[in-house]
Amino acid sequence: MSAFIGHLELEEALDWPALIDQLRDWYSSDAVSAPDRQVLTIEQPDGSEASLLIMPAWVPGQSIGVKVVTFLPANAGKGRATINAGYLLFDGETGQMQAALDGDTLTARRTAAASALAASYLVRKDAKRLVVVGTGQLAQSVAAAHCAVRDYDAVTIWGRNLEKANLAANALRADGFPAQASDNLEAACRSADVVSTVTASTTPVVLGDWISEGTHLDLIGAFKPDMRESDDLAMTQSQIFVDARAGASFAGDLAQPLGDGLIKPVSILADLTELCQGVHLGRTDNMARTVFKSAGMALQDLAAADLALGQSMSG
């Protein structure tokens, strides 16, 4: 009988150190096959556009999984989640379905863990100040995951709605993190060692002029060509790393400066596979500005689902 692994079970099964280690192991292996995700556009009755993302991956003979994601940006103005997802996991030998998983929680956990994994290679070891830009589903997960790989003295949450930023900071403090809200994004970024963005913005939110030497910029939210969280300077002044070249290059933070000729494909120094396999050492200069652009990968989903199923069966 197939299992359903819900929100609370996933939160428990996918604790940050275990999930980050799982991703590191899976990126270090070449066993996973993951075709490019499909992004389908859905015209809404009100004239807005929604997106349907289909993300399959498999380890031959071991496991097969697929995530289906809906992205409705118009939901933000109605107090609804903009992203919703479901995940199906199958036995790679028999083809039988093993589990259905809460795709929203799975996505939040693996996305945050992937950025934290990248941070373990790209963030200065003496980093003390983390800024999270955004107050949506991912903000708290990203803050907690980053705190699993570096010891931060201060975690600052900024959002366009200060009340939501305060709620996120309060929830993090309740979990033992040194969190606070801010209404001054420029000041927060200028004093940060790490800036992590989790918005659905179509125009730059963080400007390169605000990013100090030695700071790491972690761009998570914008995944389509017309979306943007950083400006051109933020990219041109930085050493650039990605989760995967194809997917990340499709996202606006890279697609737009690439299209304008401001950066070139060779400007992307390494992806997560190359970092985890030691092909690239990551940060080698404490004064360098680094950028990690993630757009999400089916490998991450399958790795997280595999870990969650294993934990639920052993528990």
N, C-alpha and C positions, 0 to 999 in steps of 0.2 A: 504494500500500500504506500502511495506517495505521501510525503510529509508536507505540511505547510509550516514554514519557518517565518514567524512574524516579527514585528518591531522589537519587542522586549527580548525575544530569544536571540535576535541578531545583535542587539546592543551588548548582550552578555557574551555571545560566542566570538564576536569580532572585537576583542579588546585591542587597544592600539599597538602595544608591542608585538603581540602575536600576528596581527594583520600586516603590520609593516614588515615583519620578518617573512611572512608568507609571500608578500609581493616581491621582496628582494630575492627570495629563492626562485620564484617563478620567472622573474626577469633574467635571472642568471642562467636559466635553462632555455634551450631552444625547442622545447617540446610542444609549445602552444601554437596553434594556427588560428588566426583571427582575420577574416576578410575585412575590407574597409566597410565601415558602417554605412547603412543607407539612411539618408535624411530626406523624407518626403514632405512636401508642403501641402497643407490642408487649408483651403480658403474657408473662412468662417462666415456665417450669415451676416455678422455685423461689419464685414469688410476687413477684419483683421486676419492675420495669418497665424496658423498653428503649425507645428512640426511633429512628425512621427519619426522616431529614430529606431532602427532595428540593428541590434549588435550581437552577432553570433561569434562563438569561439569553441574550440574543442582541443582536447588532447587525445589523439587516436588511441582507441582501445581503453580509455580511462573515463573521460567525461565529455559531455556535449552540453552547451548552455546557450541560451539566447535571452537577451533583455529587450523589451519593448518599452519605449519611453515616449510620453506625450509632453510637448512644450507649448503652453498657451500663455504668451506674455501678457495678454489682456487680463488674465486672472489677477495680476498684481493689484490692479485698481479695484478689484472686487473682494479683496481680502482672502483670496484663495491661493493655494500653492501653484506656482507656474509650471513646475515639473512633477510628473507622476510616472511611476514605472512598475513593471512586474517582471519577474525572472523565473524561467523554467530551466531545471537542471535534469539531464538525462544520463543514464549509465552509458558510457562510451563503448562497452562491449555488447550489451544486449539491446540498447536503444530504448529501454524502458524508462519512463519518467520517475525520477527519484524524489524530487521536491519542487514545490513552488515557493518562491521567497518574496517577501516584501521588497519590491524593487527600489522604493524611495529610500528606505534605511540602508539597503545594500549599496546604493549609489553614493549616499552621503558618506558612509564609512570608507568605501574604497577610494573615493575621490580625495577625501581628507588624508587618508593613509598614503596615497601616491604622492601628494605634495610634501608630506612629512618625510617620505622616503627620499625624494629629491633634495629636500632641505638637509638631510643627513650628509649629503655630498657637497652642497652648495652654500650653506649658511656657516658663517664664522663660528668657531667653537666657543668664542667668548660673547656671543650674541645675548642680549639681555632684554631687548624691548621688541615686542611683537605687536603689530597693528593689523586688525582684521577689518576690511572695508566691506560692509554689507551686514544685513541683519536677518537674512532669510534662513532657509533650512540648513544651509551648510556652515553658517558662521560659527556656531558653537563647536561643531565637529572639527572644523579646521583648526580652531584655537587649541582644542584638547589634543589633537593629533600632533601638532607642531610642538606642544609642550612635552610630548613623549620622546622627542629627539634632541631638544635643547632645554636648558634650565633658564626660563625667563623670569625676570623680576617684575615685569609689567606686561599685561595684555590689554590693549586698548581696542574697543569696538566703536566703529563709526558707522552711522547710517544717516540717510536723508531724514529719517524720523528718529529724533533723539529718544523718544519714549521707547521705541523698539530696541534701540541700542542699549538703553538702560536695562530693559528686560533681559536681553542676551547676556549682558555683563553680570547682572544679578544671578542668573542661572549658573554661569561659570563660577562665580564666587562661591555659590552654594556647593559646588563640586570641588572646591579647594584651590581654584586658580586665582592668581592675583589680577583680576579683571576690573576694568572701569570703562565707562562710556566717555566719548568725546564729541564735541560739536565743532571742532576745528581740525579738519582733515589735513590741511597743509602742515600745521604745526606737528600733528601726530606723525606724519610721514617723514618730516625733516629730522625728527629725533629717533626714528625707528631703525632697528637693525634688520628687521624683516617686515615687509608689507605684503599681506595676502588679500587678494580681491575676490569676492564672491558675489558679483552683481550680474544683472541682466542688461547692463548699460549698452547703448549704441553709440555713445560718445565718451571720450576719455574721462575717467574719474580721477585717476592718479597721473600727475604730470612728472616728466623726467626731471624737471628742475627741482622737484621736492626730494629726489632720491639722492642721499648722500653717498660718498665713496664707501665701499665696503658693505653696502646694503643689498639685501636679496629681495627681489620683487617676484612674488608668486601669483601668477595670473590664472585664475580658475574659471571665472564666470562666463565670459563671452566665448561661444563656441561656433558661431556662424560668421560668414564673411562681413556682414553688415553690423556686427557687434564689436564693441571696443571698450576696453577698460584702461588702457594706457595710451600716451601720445607717442609720436615718432621719436622724440628725444629719448624717452625711456628705453626704447629698443636700440637705437643707434649707439648709445653710450655704454651698452651692456654686453657682457658675455651671455649668449643665448643658449638655453637648453630646453628640451621638450620631452613630453612623454613619448610621442611618436611623430616623426617628421610629417607624414602624410596628413594625419588628422589635425595636428596643431597648425600646420601651414594653411589649412582651410579656414581657420579662425581669424577674425578681423585683426587682432593685435599683431599677427604676423602677415596675414594675407594682404592687408592694405600697404604696409611699408615694402613688402616684397613686390607688389604690383607697381608701386611708384619708383622702384629701383633704389630705395634708400638702404635696403639690406639685400643680401643675396642668399640663396640656399646654403652656401658654404658658411654663412654667418652663424648658422645653427651648429654649435660645436659638438653636441652629443645628445642622444636620447637616453631614456631611462635604462634600456637594455645595455647600452655601452657604458653607462655609469656603473650599473650593478655587476657587469662582467669585467670591470677594470680596464676597459679599452680607453676610457678617459678618466682622469683622476678627479674631475670636478673642480672645486675651488682650489687654486694654488697661490692666489694673491689676495691678501686680506684687504687690500684697497680697491679691488675690482668690484664693480657693480655687476650683479648676476640677475638673470631673468629665467624663470621656469614657466613655460607656457604649457598648460595641459588642456586637452580637449576631451579626455576620457577615452578609455580603451576597453575592448571586450575582454582582453586578458585579465584586467583588474577585476571585472565582474566575476569571471569564472574562478579565479583564484580565491576571491572572497566567498563565493558560494560553496566551493569545495571545502574551505576551512569551516564554514558554518555548518555544513552537513556533517562533517566529521565530528565537530564539537557536540552537535545535537544528538548524534548516535552514541557517542561515548558518555554523554551526560545522562 
